[in-house]
Amino acid sequence: MPVLSEVIAALDALWPPERAEQWDAVGTVCGDPDAHVGRVFFAVDPVQEVVDEAVKLGADLVVTHHPLYLRGTTTVSAGTFKGRAVHTLIKNDIALHVAHTNADRADPGVSDALAGALDLRIIGPLVPDPTDPTGRRGLGRICEPVTPLTLAEFGERCAARLPATAQGIRVAGDPGRVLRTVAVCGGSGDSLFDEVRAAGVDAYVTADLRHHPVSEARQHSPLALVDAAHWATEWPWCEQAAAQLDEISDRHGWGLRTHVSRLVTDPWTAHAASSAPTDHSDHQ
């Protein structure tokens, strides 16, 4: 059975912390480097419900995509919800490790997992990492369906293949438009619209799309947009990451047991459908 420092070294090799954005907070939040690790639990969010699930499972290490402390803090008091999570982890001898934008840029990374969940063939990164001589790392992915399909069909595929959330899937564009190329970016991706347009793809799948960037993107080109819940676009990475650690464990003879949380931690809990959208273009 490996110790925590050995497992963390393996994770850092998959997702080097120096490749994270400068504003990010990745790496080990808590844990004894010399503690033995037998069970590793993967999740998107380091929220209390996930921590409680890890305790129930008997995990020794929790690996999450989102940071617990993205900005600096002066307290880990259990009187705060983040501090309570830290106290619960430490009391139960559970370490917490974060791989965020370093996992976004990896090969394979978060967007590779999203493309795989949607049965898309990857052509290359949407925003290549200039430090990668192979041209495989970077933010987002440019993909193509195995066979062309309409935007309506692709929207249905996204709804069927991604984890169910209250938001569901929002689509902007001509439902009958045939898609031959698709860009994907797990998590919030409206900052990449310039790169998406430059790539000349037919559609873009991401999360957290806001009104003005979407409106402007639609005015600039016939680009179709598919907006899913943030958590749903990143959850496939958990399964990919667990599989990567399984391979490392087998190679070293560690005997690790990996688990993926299926707890929906998307913060939205309900959706009330409105009536069919009305075309107001002719109203004065």
C-alpha positions in Angstrom: 0.0 0.0 0.0 1.5 3.4 -1.0 1.8 6.4 1.2 0.1 9.7 0.4 3.2 11.4 -0.9 3.7 8.6 -3.5 0.1 8.9 -4.7 0.3 12.7 -4.9 3.5 12.4 -6.9 1.7 10.2 -9.4 -1.2 12.7 -9.6 1.1 15.6 -10.0 2.7 13.7 -12.9 -0.7 13.5 -14.6 -1.6 17.1 -13.8 1.5 19.1 -13.1 0.6 21.9 -10.7 2.8 24.4 -12.5 0.5 24.2 -15.5 -2.4 25.6 -13.5 -3.5 29.2 -14.0 -1.8 31.7 -11.7 -5.0 32.6 -10.0 -5.8 28.9 -9.3 -5.3 27.0 -6.0 -4.4 23.4 -6.8 -2.5 20.7 -4.8 -2.9 19.1 -1.5 -5.2 20.9 1.0 -4.7 18.5 3.9 -3.2 15.1 4.6 -0.2 13.4 6.2 2.4 12.6 3.5 3.4 9.4 5.4 -0.2 8.1 5.8 -1.0 4.9 3.8 -3.6 5.2 1.1 -5.9 2.3 0.0 -9.0 4.0 -1.2 -9.2 7.1 -3.4 -12.4 9.0 -4.0 -13.0 11.3 -7.0 -15.6 14.1 -7.1 -16.1 17.5 -8.8 -16.8 19.5 -5.7 -15.2 19.4 -2.2 -18.6 20.1 -0.4 -19.7 18.6 2.9 -21.9 16.0 1.2 -19.0 14.7 -0.7 -16.8 14.6 2.4 -19.5 12.7 4.3 -19.7 10.3 1.4 -15.9 9.7 1.5 -16.1 9.1 5.3 -18.9 6.5 4.8 -16.8 4.8 2.1 -13.7 4.7 4.2 -11.6 6.7 1.7 -8.1 7.8 2.6 -7.8 10.4 -0.1 -10.4 12.6 -1.9 -9.4 14.1 -5.2 -11.7 16.9 -6.5 -11.6 19.1 -9.6 -12.8 22.3 -7.8 -10.6 23.9 -5.1 -11.9 24.1 -1.6 -10.0 27.4 -1.0 -9.7 29.3 -4.3 -8.8 32.5 -2.5 -6.8 33.0 0.6 -8.3 32.4 4.0 -7.4 33.1 7.6 -9.4 30.4 9.3 -10.4 26.8 9.1 -12.9 27.1 11.9 -15.5 24.4 11.8 -18.0 27.3 12.2 -17.6 27.9 8.5 -18.8 25.4 5.9 -15.3 25.1 4.4 -13.7 24.8 7.7 -16.2 22.1 8.7 -15.2 20.1 5.6 -11.5 20.4 6.6 -12.3 19.3 10.2 -14.3 16.3 9.0 -11.5 15.2 6.7 -8.7 15.5 9.3 -10.7 13.8 12.0 -11.2 10.9 9.7 -7.6 10.8 8.4 -8.7 11.7 4.9 -6.5 13.8 2.6 -7.8 16.2 0.0 -6.1 17.0 -3.2 -7.2 19.4 -6.0 -6.5 19.2 -9.7 -8.3 22.2 -11.4 -7.0 24.2 -14.4 -3.9 21.9 -14.5 -6.4 19.1 -15.3 -8.2 21.3 -17.8 -4.9 21.7 -19.8 -3.8 18.1 -19.5 -3.7 15.4 -22.2 -6.0 13.8 -21.5 -7.9 16.4 -19.6 -11.3 17.6 -18.6 -12.4 18.4 -22.1 -11.2 15.0 -23.4 -13.5 13.3 -20.9 -16.4 15.6 -22.0 -15.8 14.7 -25.7 -15.6 11.0 -24.9 -18.9 11.2 -23.0 -20.5 12.8 -26.1 -19.0 10.2 -28.5 -16.9 12.9 -30.3 -13.6 12.1 -32.0 -10.9 14.6 -30.9 -9.0 16.5 -33.6 -6.9 18.7 -31.3 -6.9 21.4 -28.6 -9.1 24.5 -29.0 -6.4 26.7 -27.4 -3.1 24.8 -27.7 -0.6 25.1 -24.8 2.4 26.9 -26.3 4.8 24.9 -24.0 3.7 21.6 -25.5 5.8 20.5 -28.5 3.3 17.8 -29.4 0.5 20.2 -29.7 -1.9 18.0 -27.7 -2.3 19.9 -24.5 -4.4 23.0 -24.0 -7.9 24.3 -23.2 -10.9 22.8 -24.8 -11.0 20.4 -27.7 -12.0 20.6 -31.4 -13.9 17.4 -32.3 -16.1 15.8 -34.9 -19.0 13.4 -34.6 -18.4 9.9 -35.9 -21.2 10.7 -38.4 -22.8 14.1 -39.0 -25.9 14.9 -37.0 -28.3 17.8 -36.6 -28.2 20.3 -33.7 -31.5 18.9 -32.4 -30.1 15.3 -32.4 -26.9 16.5 -30.8 -28.8 18.4 -28.1 -30.7 15.2 -27.3 -27.4 13.3 -27.2 -25.9 15.8 -24.7 -29.0 15.4 -22.5 -28.8 11.6 -22.6 -25.0 11.2 -22.1 -24.3 13.9 -19.5 -25.4 13.4 -15.9 -28.9 14.7 -15.3 -29.2 18.1 -13.6 -32.1 20.5 -12.9 -30.8 22.8 -15.7 -30.8 20.1 -18.4 -29.4 21.3 -21.8 -30.0 24.7 -23.4 -29.5 25.0 -27.2 -29.1 28.1 -29.4 -29.3 27.7 -33.2 -31.2 26.1 -36.1 -32.3 22.7 -34.8 -31.9 21.3 -38.3 -28.4 22.5 -38.9 -26.0 19.6 -39.7 -23.0 19.5 -37.4 -19.7 18.2 -38.7 -17.3 19.8 -36.2 -17.9 20.6 -32.6 -15.7 22.4 -30.0 -16.1 21.4 -26.3 -14.8 23.0 -23.1 -15.6 21.5 -19.7 -16.7 24.2 -17.2 -17.2 27.9 -17.9 -16.2 28.5 -21.5 -17.7 31.8 -22.8 -14.2 33.4 -22.6 -13.1 31.3 -25.5 -15.6 32.5 -28.1 -12.9 34.2 -30.2 -11.0 30.9 -30.4 -14.2 29.0 -31.2 -15.1 31.3 -34.1 -11.5 31.2 -35.3 -11.7 27.4 -35.4 -14.7 27.6 -37.7 -16.6 24.8 -35.9 -20.4 24.3 -36.4 -21.2 24.1 -32.6 -19.7 24.7 -29.2 -20.5 22.8 -26.0 -19.7 24.3 -22.6 -21.3 25.6 -19.4 -22.3 28.8 -17.7 -23.1 30.7 -20.9 -24.2 34.3 -20.2 -26.7 36.4 -22.2 -24.5 39.0 -23.7 -21.6 36.7 -24.8 -24.1 34.3 -26.3 -26.0 37.1 -28.1 -22.8 38.5 -29.5 -21.6 35.1 -30.6 -24.8 34.4 -32.4 -24.7 37.7 -34.2 -21.1 37.1 -35.3 -21.7 33.8 -37.0 -24.2 30.9 -37.4 -22.4 29.1 -34.6 -24.7 26.7 -32.7 -24.4 26.7 -28.9 -25.1 24.0 -26.3 -25.1 25.0 -22.7 -25.0 22.3 -20.0 -24.6 22.5 -16.2 -21.1 23.3 -15.1 -20.9 20.2 -12.9 -22.3 18.0 -15.6 -19.6 19.0 -18.1 -16.8 18.2 -15.6 -18.1 15.1 -14.0 -16.9 12.8 -16.8 -13.3 13.8 -15.8 -13.8 12.0 -12.5 -14.2 8.6 -14.2 -11.3 9.3 -16.6 -9.1 10.4 -13.7 -10.0 7.3 -11.6 -9.1 5.1 -14.6 -5.7 6.9 -15.0 -4.9 6.2 -11.3 -6.0 2.6 -11.7 -3.4 2.1 -14.4 -0.7 3.6 -12.3 -1.8 1.5 -9.3 -1.6 -1.7 -11.4 1.8 -0.7 -12.8 3.2 -0.2 -9.3 1.3 -3.0 -7.7 -0.3 -0.6 -5.2 -3.7 -2.3 -5.1 -5.5 1.0 -4.8 -9.3 1.0 -4.9 -10.8 4.0 -6.7 -14.3 5.2 -6.5 -16.2 8.0 -8.3 -18.9 10.0 -6.5 -22.2 10.0 -8.3 -23.7 12.5 -6.0 -25.1 15.5 -7.9 -23.5 18.5 -6.4 -24.7 21.0 -9.1 -26.2 23.8 -6.9 -29.4 24.1 -8.8 -32.1 21.8 -7.5 -35.2 22.3 -9.6 -36.4 23.5 -13.0 -39.8 24.9 -13.9 -40.3 24.8 -17.7 -41.9 27.8 -19.2 -44.2 27.7 -22.2 -42.7 27.6 -25.7 -40.6 30.7 -26.5 -42.5 33.4 -28.4 -41.1 35.2 -31.5 -41.3 38.9 -30.6 -39.4 40.0 -33.7 -42.5 41.6 -35.4 -43.7 43.4 -32.2 -43.5 47.2 -32.1 
